Every structure is written in structure tokens, then in C-alpha cells.
Amino acid sequence: MQLMLPLFSKDTRMISKCLGVYEKDSLVQYIANGLPIYSHASEDLQSFRFITSNFIKEGLCKATEVSRCFGIPVDTVKRHVTKLRQEGESAFFSGENRRGYCHKIRGSVLERIQKKLDKGQSVNSIAREESLTEGSIRYSIKQGYLKKTQINQPRQNKEALITKEMSKT
């Protein structure tokens, strides 16, 4: 009986002794012992995170090997492995639950900010008090989650002021 050796093409980057990866025509192909086992588009970051985490979970490679091969921090790789173990495959492919809200401006914070806006307080001062950025508050106003009330002060245009001054003389 002939022993079958793993064969890897010359463009294959080795993740571990038995696992390699190469990219061809915007398709990333993973190979185990010379046989293709998974592929995804080169722009598909979630699939990359899922499959590398799955390789680690299945014992095909270690987090440090993935880190070295792809040049990403080990902590990031470990975080994705933990996410896979706790939440499963759907954690990588389901949409975000925020639905367009700033994660810091929710619930009681949103109500507090709205009360301050109703009193006429500036966005800048509210942002400083709440330890938020002005941009996040302005975004919430733009999206309609907050309403900025204008304090109605009678404004006079330049012509009215000039006319008023001339009539005094």
C-alpha cells in the first residue's frame, strides 16, 4: 500500500503542519492534508472569522498559528473562538441587534438627554456632562431619536436693525 503524502501548491501559506490557505481569483481556499475543505470570498470577513475559529475548535491548528499566518492579534483570534463556542455559527452570520442606535444613547440616557435638549441646553455641554461625543448626539437628532427644540428668540435681520438705527437719529 502506498502512503499518500499531503501535497500543497507553492502559493499555499501554511497555517499548521496539515492546514494551508491560498487565494486565487478572489476566492480563499483552505486545504487540509492536500484536500480542499472550505472556501469563501476574499472580502468575506465573517466567513474568515468563522472558519479560522472552527479550525481551532476542531484542533486543526492553534490560535498562535492563525495569528502568525494572517498577521492578526492572538487576542482577536481567541475572542472569535470564544464567540463560536458560546453562540455558535449564527453569531458570525446574523445581523447586528443595534438597528441603527448608538449603543451609548439608549433608555434612561436618551430620556436624560432629551430633557436637557428641551430645556435649551447646548449639544456640546450635554455631551461633556454625559461623557459622549457631540457627533453621537447630533446623529441621534438627525435620525429622529432625539428632538432639538429651538428657543424662539425674535431675530432681526440686518436691514431691520439699520432701519431702526436710522429712525433713532
Protein Blocks (a to p, Z undefined) as FASTA:
>chain_A
ZZddddddfklccfblmbccddeehiacddeehiafbdcdfklmmlmmmmmmmmmmnopa
cfklmmmmnopafklmmmmmmmmmmnommlmmpccfklopafklgcjlmmmmmmmmmnop
afklmmmmnopafklmmmmmmnopaccdddddddddfklmmmmmmmmZZ
